[in-house]
């Protein structure tokens, strides 16, 4: 779909091994992951890590105009929609909230509609994006603290399947528990516990889509204490059971167009 100041296209991308890329343009680039998977995708905006973990169908990333967006992955094949947006249609200040690994079903539906040449999706999509990046300016966090938290995120990812307390995270970051909770939330938008739960759910979703494991096996592989614990977290955060999520996304592990 191409319109005044906004256009969308579906893209299939394959990388055979470790690869990094950068986006720094005079238009906003919004990416909607549709299918397939990069292995261990990491993204940064202006040098600060914004996401870590294999992308899931329906997740969105935004590279704002005039800012430095960087991605890195170990390999994989994906299908995604890329929307180019004139910044005059969507002003984003320097303190706008980053959109990375962002789950918003309504926004994803509108992006897909744009890619299917539905011009009426443009205005409501811009409104949702404006609301997502807007908000109270985040309190300033020192570069040293940001670096400590950036370094902590891969550790959390590596410990997804094992018990990990906030006290252990704080010790790894060389911070007090209260300081970690405060600065982690300012940097990532989530408390350490919220972030850990989100990453465990994302990993569980990836297993459901890509591995023929039982829900109980996936629960223990992603740090949940039981099948029931994983199911409760799915219903609370995603609004459906692990089995329902798996059935809904059958086929999404493949990047090729149907």
N, C-alpha and C positions, 0 to 999 in steps of 0.2 A: 504494500500500500504506500502511495506517495501522495502527500498533501502539502499545503502551505506550511513550511517549517517543521514538518514531521514526516518520517518515512519508516517503514518496517520491512524486514526481509528475513526469511528463514535461511539458516546457514548450517552446513554440516562441516565439522572440523575434526581432523584426526591428527594426533601426534604419536610418534612411535617411541619416544623416550623423553627424558627430562627436557623441559623447554620453558623459557620465560618469555613474556611479551609485555609490552607497555601500550597504554592508550593515553594520548595527550593531544586533544583536538579542540577545535573551536565550537563543537557541538556536544551536547550531552549524549552519551551512549548508554542506553538501557538494555541489559541482556536478560532474557528469560530462558532458563534451562528447561528444555522439553524432554529430552531422552538421552540415553547413553550415560557415560561417566568419564570424567577426567579422574585419574588416580591422584589422591592427595593434592587437591587444588588449594592453593594459598593465594590470597589477594591482599594488596596494600593500597592505601590512598595517602598520597603525600608522605610516604615513608612509614606510615603506621599500619600495622596489620589489621585487616578488617574481617577476614574470614579464613577458616582452616577446616578442611574436610571435603570429602567427595560431594559434588553437587547433587541435588535431588530435583526431580520434576516439579516445576512450579516455583522454584526459587529464583530470585531476581538479584542482579547486581547493577549498580549505577556508577559510571565513570563521568563525573561532572566536567563540563567544558572548562578548559584552562587549568585543570589540576592534573597531577601525575598519578595515574592508576597503573598498577603493576600486577601481573598474575604469574603464577608458576605452577606447573603440574608435572607429574612423573610419566604421563602418557595417557592414552585413551582416545575415545571417539565420542563426540556429542553432537546433538542437534539443538540449536537454540535460535531464538528470535532476537535480532538486534534492531532496536529502535533508535533512530537518530532524531534528536530534538533541538530545535533552535533555542538557545538560551534566553532569547527574548520572550519565548512562550513559557519558560519555567525558570525564573530567577532563583539562583541558589547562592546563598551567602557562604562565606568561608567557614562559618560554624554550623552549617547545615548537617543534619544527622546523616551518616553514611548508610547506604543501602547495599548490603552484602549478605548473601545467603538469606535474603528476606522472603518470608512466606506471607503472601497476601493473595488468596484465591481470586478476589474480585479484580485486583490489578493484573494478575496473570491472564484472566479471561479477556480483559480488554486488550492486552498486548496481542493475544492470539487473534482477536477480532481484527485488529489493525493489519496483522499479517495476512488475513483473509480478505483484505480490501474493504473493510467496513469503516468508512470515514467517520461515522457517528461515535466511534469508540475513542477518538482523540481527546475530546474535551473532558469527559469523565476520567480518562487516564491521567491527564495533566493535573486534574484536581486531586486525585489520590496521591500522585507523586508529590505535589506541593505540600500536602498534609503530612506525608511520611518524612520528608526532609526538614520540615519546620519543627519548631519547638523551642523551649527555653535554651539559651546558650549554655553549653556545658561549662562547668567550672574548669579553669585552667589546670592542667596536670603537667608537671615538669617533664622534660625530655628524658631524664634519668628514670623517672617512675614509669613512663610509657615504655621505655626499653625493657624494664624489669617485667612488666606485664606481658609485653610481646613475647619475651623469652619463656614465660610461664605457660602460654597457650599450647605450644607443642608438647610440653610435659603432661598437661591435662589430657591431650589427645592420646598420648602413649599409655596413659593410665585409665583409659575409659572403662576397661573390663574389671578393674580392681577397686577396692574401697579407697577413697581419697577424701580426706577431710580438709576443711578450710584451714585448720591449723597447719597441716602439711603443706598446703599451697603457700601459706604465708611464710613458712620457714624456707621454702624453695626460693621465694621471691626476696627474702631478706627483709621482710616487713612485719609489723605487728598485724594481728588479725583485724583489728579495727581499721588500720590504715589500708590493708589490702582490700577489705570490703568497700571502703569509700572510694578508693582510687580505681579499683577494678570496675565498679559501676560507672564511674565518670568516663572511663576509657572505652568500655565495651557496651554500655547501656544495660548491663545485667550484673547481678551479684555473682560471686564465684559459684554458689550453689545453682543458681538459675542457669548460668552458662554451662556448667557440667551436665545438668539434666538435658539441656537443649542438644548438646553434642552427643550424649548417649542416645537420645531419640533419633537424631540424624543418622548415627551409625546403625541403629536398629532398622531404620527405614531402608538404608542401603543394603543391609543383609537380606531383608525381606524381598527386595527387588532383584538381587543378584545371586543369592545363595539358596540352595534347596534345604534349608535348615528348619527345624521346628521352631515354633515361637518360644518354647522353653529353652532350647539351645541358644537362640538369639538373646534371650533375656540374660542368661549367664555370661554370654560373650560380650555384653555391653554394660555390665556393671549393675544390673537390676537383681534384686534378691530372689525373685521368683517370676514365674509366668504371670501370676496375678498382679505383681508389682508393675511389670511392663504394660500389661493390659490397662491397668488403672491410669498409668501415666499417659498412654496413648489416648484414652477417652477424655482425660482431663485437658490435654494440650492440643490434640489433633481432632477430637470429636468423633473418632471411630476406632474400631478394634484393629490390632495388628493384622488379623486375617482380612478384614475389609480393606485396609490400606494395600495389602499385597494384591488382592484381586483387582483393585482399581488401577494399579500400576503394572499389571502384567504386560509385558512387551516394552515398557519404558527403558529397559536395560539396553535396548538396541537403538543406535543413533540413526539408522537408515530410515528414510521416508517410507511410509506404508504405500 
